Amino acid sequence: MGAYVCFDRHIHIGYETRTNGILSQLGYVDINEQMLNEIVSNKGVKWIQISECLPDEAYQKIDQILLVRPDITFRLFQFLNCQEIDISFLKNMPHMKRLRIDCIDFKSNTNRINLSVLAELSLKSLHMECFDLIDYEFIQNLSDELEELFIMADTMGAGIRFDCTWLLKYKNLHTLWLGKKAKKNLEKINQLPKLKSLSLRGIKLTDFSFLWKMNLEKLALLWNSNSNLNELANLKSLKEIELWRINKLSDISFISELTNLEIIKLQDLKHVTSLPDLSRHPNLQRVFLIDTGINVKELPNYLQEKVSNWDNR
């Protein structure tokens, strides 16, 4: 029976069980009590996913899993055979707290999913990564319990309907990931009292001062054209910093001032050829160097033992 949950961190549930040596799909009819217990006891499982509409019985069984494991994310993706996707079934899954919707294209139908349903759910985490999704007004009406929000906001068009002021009602929000076009009134997020983790993708900032009054513990900047990040030296509370594919960046000397850092992740930074002095960072645990210009063999011994070229967290 162990083969059913041999996925790397996820389980794909469909109409029937299919396998080619390693199971690719678990049929919902095969989820009996023994199978359910095996799934919930596997701490490696991080999300359960479906890629098509299933009978109510399937959703009930998934909800039983989430009752025991509220940490597991429920993922909806692809739905290639559905021109329109009715997600009303989510209202009958009261134990689902973490939802991810991705790999669903809105280009041919801007109303492909009835996203207004999300307002009726008790979500603590929402991850939206749908290409050409334009209207994000549903974000205003999510559960007050919301703690994590991920918005990719990637489109071919000029813009989207999204405003960071909508987020201010979520007093428990501690993790925020914003992409590309989800930047209107971005500076207002410093009014979120519990925000600890902020990730920005494709958003170039010319002024970082709005971050100074925040007690951020993690900051990730990805895919932008910033060349000067020296203002980040003021973020003394940071425990983790991630810099990824910032093409013009070569100077990361500001990191020497962030002495509370535990994790440093640098990825796709060809012009970064050295690390600053990190001898004043007593809590430093890991340094991820992935496709940078840094020669690990030239680093001090105390740093070499902390370096990894793969983020396996």
Contacts in CASP RR format, 6 or more apart in sequence:
PFRMAT RR
TARGET T0000
AUTHOR 0000-0000-0000
METHOD contacts of the structure
MODEL  1
MGAYVCFDRHIHIGYETRTNGILSQLGYVDINEQMLNEIVSNKGVKWIQI
SECLPDEAYQKIDQILLVRPDITFRLFQFLNCQEIDISFLKNMPHMKRLR
IDCIDFKSNTNRINLSVLAELSLKSLHMECFDLIDYEFIQNLSDELEELF
IMADTMGAGIRFDCTWLLKYKNLHTLWLGKKAKKNLEKINQLPKLKSLSL
RGIKLTDFSFLWKMNLEKLALLWNSNSNLNELANLKSLKEIELWRINKLS
DISFISELTNLEIIKLQDLKHVTSLPDLSRHPNLQRVFLIDTGINVKELP
NYLQEKVSNWDNR
1 34 0 8 1.000
1 35 0 8 1.000
1 38 0 8 1.000
2 38 0 8 1.000
3 19 0 8 1.000
3 21 0 8 1.000
3 22 0 8 1.000
3 23 0 8 1.000
4 11 0 8 1.000
4 17 0 8 1.000
4 23 0 8 1.000
4 26 0 8 1.000
4 30 0 8 1.000
4 35 0 8 1.000
4 38 0 8 1.000
4 39 0 8 1.000
5 11 0 8 1.000
5 38 0 8 1.000
5 39 0 8 1.000
5 42 0 8 1.000
5 45 0 8 1.000
6 22 0 8 1.000
6 23 0 8 1.000
7 23 0 8 1.000
7 45 0 8 1.000
9 44 0 8 1.000
9 45 0 8 1.000
9 46 0 8 1.000
9 47 0 8 1.000
10 45 0 8 1.000
10 46 0 8 1.000
10 47 0 8 1.000
10 48 0 8 1.000
10 49 0 8 1.000
10 75 0 8 1.000
11 26 0 8 1.000
11 39 0 8 1.000
11 45 0 8 1.000
11 47 0 8 1.000
11 48 0 8 1.000
11 49 0 8 1.000
12 24 0 8 1.000
12 25 0 8 1.000
12 26 0 8 1.000
12 49 0 8 1.000
12 50 0 8 1.000
12 51 0 8 1.000
13 25 0 8 1.000
13 26 0 8 1.000
13 27 0 8 1.000
13 28 0 8 1.000
13 31 0 8 1.000
13 48 0 8 1.000
13 49 0 8 1.000
13 50 0 8 1.000
13 54 0 8 1.000
13 58 0 8 1.000
13 62 0 8 1.000
14 25 0 8 1.000
14 26 0 8 1.000
14 27 0 8 1.000
14 28 0 8 1.000
14 50 0 8 1.000
14 51 0 8 1.000
14 52 0 8 1.000
14 54 0 8 1.000
14 58 0 8 1.000
15 27 0 8 1.000
15 28 0 8 1.000
15 52 0 8 1.000
15 54 0 8 1.000
16 25 0 8 1.000
16 27 0 8 1.000
16 29 0 8 1.000
17 23 0 8 1.000
17 25 0 8 1.000
17 26 0 8 1.000
17 27 0 8 1.000
17 30 0 8 1.000
18 24 0 8 1.000
18 25 0 8 1.000
19 25 0 8 1.000
26 35 0 8 1.000
28 54 0 8 1.000
28 55 0 8 1.000
28 57 0 8 1.000
28 58 0 8 1.000
28 61 0 8 1.000
28 62 0 8 1.000
29 57 0 8 1.000
31 39 0 8 1.000
31 61 0 8 1.000
36 61 0 8 1.000
36 64 0 8 1.000
36 65 0 8 1.000
39 45 0 8 1.000
39 65 0 8 1.000
39 69 0 8 1.000
40 65 0 8 1.000
40 68 0 8 1.000
40 69 0 8 1.000
45 69 0 8 1.000
45 72 0 8 1.000
46 71 0 8 1.000
46 72 0 8 1.000
46 73 0 8 1.000
47 72 0 8 1.000
47 73 0 8 1.000
47 74 0 8 1.000
47 75 0 8 1.000
47 98 0 8 1.000
47 100 0 8 1.000
48 62 0 8 1.000
48 65 0 8 1.000
48 66 0 8 1.000
48 72 0 8 1.000
48 73 0 8 1.000
48 74 0 8 1.000
48 75 0 8 1.000
49 74 0 8 1.000
49 75 0 8 1.000
49 76 0 8 1.000
49 77 0 8 1.000
50 58 0 8 1.000
50 62 0 8 1.000
50 75 0 8 1.000
50 76 0 8 1.000
50 77 0 8 1.000
51 76 0 8 1.000
51 77 0 8 1.000
51 78 0 8 1.000
51 79 0 8 1.000
51 80 0 8 1.000
52 79 0 8 1.000
52 81 0 8 1.000
52 82 0 8 1.000
53 79 0 8 1.000
53 82 0 8 1.000
53 85 0 8 1.000
53 86 0 8 1.000
53 89 0 8 1.000
56 89 0 8 1.000
56 92 0 8 1.000
59 89 0 8 1.000
59 92 0 8 1.000
59 93 0 8 1.000
60 92 0 8 1.000
62 74 0 8 1.000
62 93 0 8 1.000
62 96 0 8 1.000
63 92 0 8 1.000
63 93 0 8 1.000
63 94 0 8 1.000
63 95 0 8 1.000
63 96 0 8 1.000
64 95 0 8 1.000
65 72 0 8 1.000
66 72 0 8 1.000
66 74 0 8 1.000
66 93 0 8 1.000
66 95 0 8 1.000
66 96 0 8 1.000
66 97 0 8 1.000
67 95 0 8 1.000
70 95 0 8 1.000
70 97 0 8 1.000
70 98 0 8 1.000
71 98 0 8 1.000
72 98 0 8 1.000
73 98 0 8 1.000
73 99 0 8 1.000
73 100 0 8 1.000
73 125 0 8 1.000
73 127 0 8 1.000
74 93 0 8 1.000
74 96 0 8 1.000
74 98 0 8 1.000
74 99 0 8 1.000
74 100 0 8 1.000
75 99 0 8 1.000
75 100 0 8 1.000
75 101 0 8 1.000
75 102 0 8 1.000
76 85 0 8 1.000
76 87 0 8 1.000
76 99 0 8 1.000
76 100 0 8 1.000
76 101 0 8 1.000
76 102 0 8 1.000
76 104 0 8 1.000
77 100 0 8 1.000
77 101 0 8 1.000
77 102 0 8 1.000
77 103 0 8 1.000
77 104 0 8 1.000
78 103 0 8 1.000
78 104 0 8 1.000
79 85 0 8 1.000
79 104 0 8 1.000
83 108 0 8 1.000
83 109 0 8 1.000
83 112 0 8 1.000
84 109 0 8 1.000
84 111 0 8 1.000
84 112 0 8 1.000
84 113 0 8 1.000
85 104 0 8 1.000
85 112 0 8 1.000
85 113 0 8 1.000
85 114 0 8 1.000
86 114 0 8 1.000
87 113 0 8 1.000
87 114 0 8 1.000
87 115 0 8 1.000
87 117 0 8 1.000
87 118 0 8 1.000
88 114 0 8 1.000
88 117 0 8 1.000
90 96 0 8 1.000
90 99 0 8 1.000
90 117 0 8 1.000
90 118 0 8 1.000
90 121 0 8 1.000
91 117 0 8 1.000
91 120 0 8 1.000
91 121 0 8 1.000
94 122 0 8 1.000
96 121 0 8 1.000
96 123 0 8 1.000
97 122 0 8 1.000
97 123 0 8 1.000
97 124 0 8 1.000
97 125 0 8 1.000
97 145 0 8 1.000
98 123 0 8 1.000
98 124 0 8 1.000
98 125 0 8 1.000
98 148 0 8 1.000
99 118 0 8 1.000
99 121 0 8 1.000
99 123 0 8 1.000
99 125 0 8 1.000
99 126 0 8 1.000
99 127 0 8 1.000
100 126 0 8 1.000
100 127 0 8 1.000
100 129 0 8 1.000
100 150 0 8 1.000
101 113 0 8 1.000
101 127 0 8 1.000
101 128 0 8 1.000
101 129 0 8 1.000
101 130 0 8 1.000
102 127 0 8 1.000
102 128 0 8 1.000
102 129 0 8 1.000
102 130 0 8 1.000
102 152 0 8 1.000
103 129 0 8 1.000
103 130 0 8 1.000
104 112 0 8 1.000
104 113 0 8 1.000
104 130 0 8 1.000
105 112 0 8 1.000
105 130 0 8 1.000
105 131 0 8 1.000
105 132 0 8 1.000
106 112 0 8 1.000
106 113 0 8 1.000
106 130 0 8 1.000
106 131 0 8 1.000
106 132 0 8 1.000
106 133 0 8 1.000
106 134 0 8 1.000
107 131 0 8 1.000
107 132 0 8 1.000
107 156 0 8 1.000
110 132 0 8 1.000
110 133 0 8 1.000
110 134 0 8 1.000
110 135 0 8 1.000
113 130 0 8 1.000
115 138 0 8 1.000
116 138 0 8 1.000
116 141 0 8 1.000
118 126 0 8 1.000
118 138 0 8 1.000
118 141 0 8 1.000
118 142 0 8 1.000
119 138 0 8 1.000
119 141 0 8 1.000
119 142 0 8 1.000
121 142 0 8 1.000
121 143 0 8 1.000
122 143 0 8 1.000
122 145 0 8 1.000
123 142 0 8 1.000
123 143 0 8 1.000
123 145 0 8 1.000
123 146 0 8 1.000
124 143 0 8 1.000
124 145 0 8 1.000
124 146 0 8 1.000
124 147 0 8 1.000
124 148 0 8 1.000
125 146 0 8 1.000
125 147 0 8 1.000
125 148 0 8 1.000
125 149 0 8 1.000
126 142 0 8 1.000
126 146 0 8 1.000
126 148 0 8 1.000
126 149 0 8 1.000
126 150 0 8 1.000
127 148 0 8 1.000
127 150 0 8 1.000
128 136 0 8 1.000
128 150 0 8 1.000
128 151 0 8 1.000
128 152 0 8 1.000
129 150 0 8 1.000
129 152 0 8 1.000
129 154 0 8 1.000
130 152 0 8 1.000
131 152 0 8 1.000
131 154 0 8 1.000
131 155 0 8 1.000
132 154 0 8 1.000
132 155 0 8 1.000
132 156 0 8 1.000
132 157 0 8 1.000
133 153 0 8 1.000
133 155 0 8 1.000
133 160 0 8 1.000
134 155 0 8 1.000
134 157 0 8 1.000
134 159 0 8 1.000
134 160 0 8 1.000
134 161 0 8 1.000
135 160 0 8 1.000
135 161 0 8 1.000
136 151 0 8 1.000
136 153 0 8 1.000
136 160 0 8 1.000
136 161 0 8 1.000
136 162 0 8 1.000
136 182 0 8 1.000
137 161 0 8 1.000
139 149 0 8 1.000
139 151 0 8 1.000
139 162 0 8 1.000
139 166 0 8 1.000
139 167 0 8 1.000
140 166 0 8 1.000
140 169 0 8 1.000
142 170 0 8 1.000
144 169 0 8 1.000
144 170 0 8 1.000
144 171 0 8 1.000
144 172 0 8 1.000
145 172 0 8 1.000
146 170 0 8 1.000
146 172 0 8 1.000
146 173 0 8 1.000
147 172 0 8 1.000
147 173 0 8 1.000
147 174 0 8 1.000
147 175 0 8 1.000
148 173 0 8 1.000
148 174 0 8 1.000
148 175 0 8 1.000
148 176 0 8 1.000
149 167 0 8 1.000
149 170 0 8 1.000
149 173 0 8 1.000
149 175 0 8 1.000
149 176 0 8 1.000
149 177 0 8 1.000
150 177 0 8 1.000
151 162 0 8 1.000
151 177 0 8 1.000
151 178 0 8 1.000
151 179 0 8 1.000
151 182 0 8 1.000
152 179 0 8 1.000
152 180 0 8 1.000
152 201 0 8 1.000
153 160 0 8 1.000
153 162 0 8 1.000
153 178 0 8 1.000
153 179 0 8 1.000
153 180 0 8 1.000
153 181 0 8 1.000
153 182 0 8 1.000
154 179 0 8 1.000
154 180 0 8 1.000
154 181 0 8 1.000
155 180 0 8 1.000
155 181 0 8 1.000
159 181 0 8 1.000
160 181 0 8 1.000
160 182 0 8 1.000
162 181 0 8 1.000
162 182 0 8 1.000
162 184 0 8 1.000
163 184 0 8 1.000
163 185 0 8 1.000
164 178 0 8 1.000
164 182 0 8 1.000
164 183 0 8 1.000
164 184 0 8 1.000
164 185 0 8 1.000
164 186 0 8 1.000
164 187 0 8 1.000
164 188 0 8 1.000
164 189 0 8 1.000
165 185 0 8 1.000
165 188 0 8 1.000
167 173 0 8 1.000
167 176 0 8 1.000
167 188 0 8 1.000
167 189 0 8 1.000
167 192 0 8 1.000
168 188 0 8 1.000
168 191 0 8 1.000
168 192 0 8 1.000
170 192 0 8 1.000
171 192 0 8 1.000
171 193 0 8 1.000
171 194 0 8 1.000
172 194 0 8 1.000
173 192 0 8 1.000
173 194 0 8 1.000
173 195 0 8 1.000
174 194 0 8 1.000
174 195 0 8 1.000
174 196 0 8 1.000
174 197 0 8 1.000
175 195 0 8 1.000
175 196 0 8 1.000
175 197 0 8 1.000
176 189 0 8 1.000
176 192 0 8 1.000
176 195 0 8 1.000
176 197 0 8 1.000
176 198 0 8 1.000
176 199 0 8 1.000
177 198 0 8 1.000
177 199 0 8 1.000
177 201 0 8 1.000
177 220 0 8 1.000
178 186 0 8 1.000
178 199 0 8 1.000
178 200 0 8 1.000
178 201 0 8 1.000
178 203 0 8 1.000
179 200 0 8 1.000
179 201 0 8 1.000
179 202 0 8 1.000
179 203 0 8 1.000
180 201 0 8 1.000
180 202 0 8 1.000
180 203 0 8 1.000
183 203 0 8 1.000
186 203 0 8 1.000
186 205 0 8 1.000
186 210 0 8 1.000
187 210 0 8 1.000
189 195 0 8 1.000
189 198 0 8 1.000
189 210 0 8 1.000
189 214 0 8 1.000
190 210 0 8 1.000
190 211 0 8 1.000
190 213 0 8 1.000
190 214 0 8 1.000
192 214 0 8 1.000
195 214 0 8 1.000
195 216 0 8 1.000
196 215 0 8 1.000
196 216 0 8 1.000
196 217 0 8 1.000
196 218 0 8 1.000
197 216 0 8 1.000
197 217 0 8 1.000
197 218 0 8 1.000
197 219 0 8 1.000
198 211 0 8 1.000
198 214 0 8 1.000
198 216 0 8 1.000
198 218 0 8 1.000
198 219 0 8 1.000
198 220 0 8 1.000
199 218 0 8 1.000
199 219 0 8 1.000
199 220 0 8 1.000
199 221 0 8 1.000
199 222 0 8 1.000
199 242 0 8 1.000
200 220 0 8 1.000
200 221 0 8 1.000
200 222 0 8 1.000
200 224 0 8 1.000
201 222 0 8 1.000
201 223 0 8 1.000
201 224 0 8 1.000
202 222 0 8 1.000
202 223 0 8 1.000
202 224 0 8 1.000
203 224 0 8 1.000
204 224 0 8 1.000
204 225 0 8 1.000
204 226 0 8 1.000
205 224 0 8 1.000
205 226 0 8 1.000
207 231 0 8 1.000
208 229 0 8 1.000
208 231 0 8 1.000
208 232 0 8 1.000
208 234 0 8 1.000
209 231 0 8 1.000
209 234 0 8 1.000
211 219 0 8 1.000
211 232 0 8 1.000
211 234 0 8 1.000
211 235 0 8 1.000
212 234 0 8 1.000
212 235 0 8 1.000
215 237 0 8 1.000
216 235 0 8 1.000
216 237 0 8 1.000
216 238 0 8 1.000
217 237 0 8 1.000
217 238 0 8 1.000
217 239 0 8 1.000
217 240 0 8 1.000
218 238 0 8 1.000
218 239 0 8 1.000
218 240 0 8 1.000
218 241 0 8 1.000
218 242 0 8 1.000
219 232 0 8 1.000
219 235 0 8 1.000
219 238 0 8 1.000
219 240 0 8 1.000
219 241 0 8 1.000
219 242 0 8 1.000
220 241 0 8 1.000
220 242 0 8 1.000
220 243 0 8 1.000
220 244 0 8 1.000
220 265 0 8 1.000
221 229 0 8 1.000
221 242 0 8 1.000
221 243 0 8 1.000
221 244 0 8 1.000
221 246 0 8 1.000
222 242 0 8 1.000
222 243 0 8 1.000
222 244 0 8 1.000
222 245 0 8 1.000
222 246 0 8 1.000
223 244 0 8 1.000
223 245 0 8 1.000
223 246 0 8 1.000
224 246 0 8 1.000
225 246 0 8 1.000
225 247 0 8 1.000
225 248 0 8 1.000
226 246 0 8 1.000
226 248 0 8 1.000
226 249 0 8 1.000
227 246 0 8 1.000
227 248 0 8 1.000
227 249 0 8 1.000
227 250 0 8 1.000
227 251 0 8 1.000
228 251 0 8 1.000
229 243 0 8 1.000
229 246 0 8 1.000
229 249 0 8 1.000
229 251 0 8 1.000
229 252 0 8 1.000
229 254 0 8 1.000
230 251 0 8 1.000
230 253 0 8 1.000
230 254 0 8 1.000
231 254 0 8 1.000
232 238 0 8 1.000
232 241 0 8 1.000
232 254 0 8 1.000
232 258 0 8 1.000
233 254 0 8 1.000
233 257 0 8 1.000
233 258 0 8 1.000
235 258 0 8 1.000
236 257 0 8 1.000
236 258 0 8 1.000
236 259 0 8 1.000
236 260 0 8 1.000
237 260 0 8 1.000
238 258 0 8 1.000
238 260 0 8 1.000
238 261 0 8 1.000
239 260 0 8 1.000
239 261 0 8 1.000
239 262 0 8 1.000
239 263 0 8 1.000
239 283 0 8 1.000
240 261 0 8 1.000
240 262 0 8 1.000
240 263 0 8 1.000
240 264 0 8 1.000
240 265 0 8 1.000
241 255 0 8 1.000
241 258 0 8 1.000
241 261 0 8 1.000
241 263 0 8 1.000
241 264 0 8 1.000
241 265 0 8 1.000
242 263 0 8 1.000
242 265 0 8 1.000
242 266 0 8 1.000
242 267 0 8 1.000
243 249 0 8 1.000
243 252 0 8 1.000
243 265 0 8 1.000
243 266 0 8 1.000
243 267 0 8 1.000
243 269 0 8 1.000
244 265 0 8 1.000
244 266 0 8 1.000
244 267 0 8 1.000
244 268 0 8 1.000
244 269 0 8 1.000
245 267 0 8 1.000
245 268 0 8 1.000
245 269 0 8 1.000
246 269 0 8 1.000
247 270 0 8 1.000
247 271 0 8 1.000
248 271 0 8 1.000
249 269 0 8 1.000
249 271 0 8 1.000
249 272 0 8 1.000
250 271 0 8 1.000
250 272 0 8 1.000
250 273 0 8 1.000
252 266 0 8 1.000
252 272 0 8 1.000
252 275 0 8 1.000
252 276 0 8 1.000
253 276 0 8 1.000
254 276 0 8 1.000
255 261 0 8 1.000
255 264 0 8 1.000
255 275 0 8 1.000
255 276 0 8 1.000
255 278 0 8 1.000
256 276 0 8 1.000
256 277 0 8 1.000
256 278 0 8 1.000
256 280 0 8 1.000
258 281 0 8 1.000
259 280 0 8 1.000
259 281 0 8 1.000
259 282 0 8 1.000
260 281 0 8 1.000
260 283 0 8 1.000
261 278 0 8 1.000
261 281 0 8 1.000
261 283 0 8 1.000
261 284 0 8 1.000
262 283 0 8 1.000
262 284 0 8 1.000
262 285 0 8 1.000
262 286 0 8 1.000
263 285 0 8 1.000
263 286 0 8 1.000
263 287 0 8 1.000
263 288 0 8 1.000
264 278 0 8 1.000
264 284 0 8 1.000
264 286 0 8 1.000
264 287 0 8 1.000
264 288 0 8 1.000
265 287 0 8 1.000
265 288 0 8 1.000
265 290 0 8 1.000
265 311 0 8 1.000
266 272 0 8 1.000
266 287 0 8 1.000
266 288 0 8 1.000
266 289 0 8 1.000
266 290 0 8 1.000
266 292 0 8 1.000
266 294 0 8 1.000
267 288 0 8 1.000
267 290 0 8 1.000
267 291 0 8 1.000
267 292 0 8 1.000
268 290 0 8 1.000
268 291 0 8 1.000
268 292 0 8 1.000
269 291 0 8 1.000
269 292 0 8 1.000
269 293 0 8 1.000
270 291 0 8 1.000
270 292 0 8 1.000
270 293 0 8 1.000
271 293 0 8 1.000
272 292 0 8 1.000
272 293 0 8 1.000
272 294 0 8 1.000
273 292 0 8 1.000
273 293 0 8 1.000
273 294 0 8 1.000
273 295 0 8 1.000
274 294 0 8 1.000
274 298 0 8 1.000
275 287 0 8 1.000
275 294 0 8 1.000
275 299 0 8 1.000
275 303 0 8 1.000
278 284 0 8 1.000
278 303 0 8 1.000
279 300 0 8 1.000
279 302 0 8 1.000
284 306 0 8 1.000
285 306 0 8 1.000
286 306 0 8 1.000
286 308 0 8 1.000
287 303 0 8 1.000
287 306 0 8 1.000
287 307 0 8 1.000
287 308 0 8 1.000
288 307 0 8 1.000
288 308 0 8 1.000
288 309 0 8 1.000
288 310 0 8 1.000
288 311 0 8 1.000
289 296 0 8 1.000
289 307 0 8 1.000
289 308 0 8 1.000
289 309 0 8 1.000
290 309 0 8 1.000
290 310 0 8 1.000
290 311 0 8 1.000
296 304 0 8 1.000
296 307 0 8 1.000
297 304 0 8 1.000
299 307 0 8 1.000
END
